[in-house]
Amino acid sequence: PAEHKVLSMIIPADNGYALTVSASGYGKRTKLTEFPTKGRGGKGMIAMQASKRNGPLVGVVQLFDRDEIMLISDQGTMVRTRCDEISVLGRNTQGVRVIRLRDQEIMVGLARVEEQHYVDDFESED
């Protein structure tokens, strides 16, 4: 339908998840293996059920087990959470609440915060 649009394109990596988040603050993680590979000219696919409760999708990002996610509302509310705290659900489901929003507040964005790999900058001296 004309009201549908592409939100994201992901190059799937091993052990990756797609995190989908809606304007009403609902989201879910879905294993990327649940999304069949499409050839040229594919028409896309449903990543999350649209509903009156969920509102439209805001975005989709690829995540891994140790990543965190930053969720941002139109009124400046920002929440950072570990991705393993968000339920893993199938493609054709509505999701669970990932951020509590006030009346008239909507989600406008999300960003992946990658796992940090710290390297010891100090070398031992003998």
C-alpha positions in Angstrom: 0.0 0.0 0.0 1.0 3.6 -0.6 1.3 4.4 3.2 4.1 1.7 3.6 7.7 2.8 3.3 11.2 1.4 3.8 12.5 2.1 7.3 15.8 0.3 7.1 18.0 -2.1 5.2 20.2 -4.4 7.2 23.1 -6.6 6.0 22.5 -9.5 8.4 25.4 -10.7 10.5 25.7 -14.0 12.4 23.8 -14.0 15.7 22.2 -10.7 14.9 18.7 -9.5 15.8 16.4 -6.9 14.3 15.1 -4.5 16.9 11.8 -2.9 15.8 10.3 0.0 17.7 7.0 1.7 17.2 5.8 5.3 17.9 3.9 4.3 21.0 7.0 2.8 22.6 6.5 -0.9 21.8 9.3 -3.0 20.4 10.8 -6.4 20.1 13.9 -8.3 19.0 13.6 -10.8 16.2 16.3 -13.2 15.1 17.5 -12.2 11.6 17.2 -15.8 10.5 13.4 -15.4 10.6 13.6 -12.9 7.7 13.9 -14.8 4.4 16.5 -13.5 1.9 14.9 -11.6 -0.9 16.2 -11.3 -4.4 16.2 -8.2 -6.6 12.8 -6.6 -6.9 11.6 -7.9 -3.5 8.6 -6.1 -2.0 9.9 -6.1 1.6 8.3 -7.9 4.5 6.4 -7.2 7.7 8.8 -6.9 10.7 6.2 -6.0 13.3 2.4 -5.9 13.4 1.0 -2.4 13.0 -1.9 -1.7 15.3 -3.7 1.1 17.0 -1.8 0.2 20.2 1.6 0.3 18.5 1.2 3.1 16.0 3.6 3.3 13.1 7.1 1.9 13.2 9.8 4.4 14.0 12.9 2.3 13.1 14.7 -0.9 12.8 18.3 -1.6 13.8 20.5 -4.7 13.9 21.7 -5.6 17.4 23.8 -8.3 19.1 23.5 -9.9 22.6 25.8 -7.5 24.4 24.7 -4.2 22.7 22.6 -1.5 24.3 20.0 0.6 22.7 19.2 4.3 23.1 15.5 5.2 22.7 14.5 8.9 22.1 11.1 10.6 22.2 9.8 13.8 20.6 9.8 15.5 24.1 13.4 14.7 24.8 13.0 11.5 26.9 16.0 9.3 26.4 16.3 5.7 27.7 19.3 3.5 27.4 18.8 -0.2 28.0 20.6 -3.5 27.4 19.2 -5.3 24.3 19.0 -8.6 26.2 16.2 -7.0 28.3 14.0 -6.8 25.3 11.9 -9.9 24.4 12.8 -12.0 21.4 9.6 -12.5 19.4 8.6 -13.6 16.0 8.2 -11.3 13.0 4.4 -11.2 12.9 3.8 -10.1 16.5 3.2 -6.7 18.2 6.0 -6.5 20.7 6.3 -5.4 24.3 6.6 -1.9 25.9 10.3 -0.8 25.7 9.8 2.8 26.9 7.1 4.5 29.0 5.8 7.6 27.3 3.7 10.5 28.6 0.4 11.5 27.0 1.0 13.0 23.5 4.6 11.9 23.6 5.9 9.7 20.8 9.0 7.8 19.9 11.1 9.4 17.2 14.3 7.5 17.1 16.6 4.7 18.3 20.3 4.0 18.0 22.5 1.0 18.7 25.2 1.4 21.3 27.8 -1.2 20.6 29.5 -3.3 23.2 32.7 -1.6 24.3 36.0 -3.5 24.0 38.4 -2.0 26.4 42.2 -2.5 25.9 44.6 -2.1 28.8 46.6 1.0 27.9 49.2 0.3 30.6 52.2 -1.8 29.9 53.9 -3.5 32.8 57.4 -2.3 33.5 60.0 -4.6 34.9 
